[in-house]
Amino acid sequence: FDSILIVFGGTAGALMMSNPPDRLKSFFKIIKMAFTGGSPDLVSQVQTIVSFAEKARREGLLALEADAAELENEFLKKSIQLVVDGTDPELVKAILDTEIGILEGRHSGNKALFDSVAELGPAFGMLGTVIGLITMLGNLADPDSLGPGMAVALVTTFYGSMLANAFAIPIGKKLAVRSEEEVLSMELMVEGVLSIQAGENPRIVEEKLKVFLPPRQRLALDEKEAEEKGEG
């Protein structure tokens, strides 16, 4: 129990002193976010944006307003709405880039919380080891006290290492991956929406957006298009 109190209690106390309350309240929610939900479907996003580009080329940008209202992705909905409202392209890019930057900052803060746990766990584990050694050295004349002191010294190091390597570090890395995926998805949308606003050919829009896709997803997109043409 002493080892658990030193490592987990010490880490929790240090976190409370070094992080704002709102972030601490989201601790378990952040863990859930790391392991729930899949990666953004970039292929579907490219197809959606290309279809918008085709419609805008045929009917004009205002024709996208109804379609935008039905979108589930709030960022893409906002992006299309800005274009439909006639917002200057540079301002559209500035607004959307700012939103992406704020998102990255929020994600960075969430990851920093678990980076702190990864640092604090082993530190308090080492502190427990020192306490255990002090207990042993202070009671060398009493052989019965050497065992408990040694136990605290070794077990706290184990708990600290486990807290960092089996919990905090994996979650931090998972959060970083999730953040990179979401930012890439949003950057794809920004590029697509600005291309639509510029009146670019839908095929050019598609080729520009394919750059954001890994090779396997590019192949999947090409196969989908080939199937649709075959059915047509």
Buried (B, 14 or more C-beta within 10 A) or exposed (E): EBBEEBBBEBBBEBBEEEBEEEBEEBBEEBBEBBEEEEEBEBBEBBBBBBEBBBBBBEEEBEBBEEBBEEBEBEBBBBBBBBBBEEBEEEEBBEBBEEBBEEBBEEBEBBBBBBBBBBBBBBBBBBBBBEBBBEBBEEBEEEEEBBEBBBBBBBBBBBBBBBBBEEBBBBBBEBBBEBBEBBBBBBBBBBBBBBBBBEEBEBEEBBEBBBEBBEEEBBEBBEEBEEEEEEEE
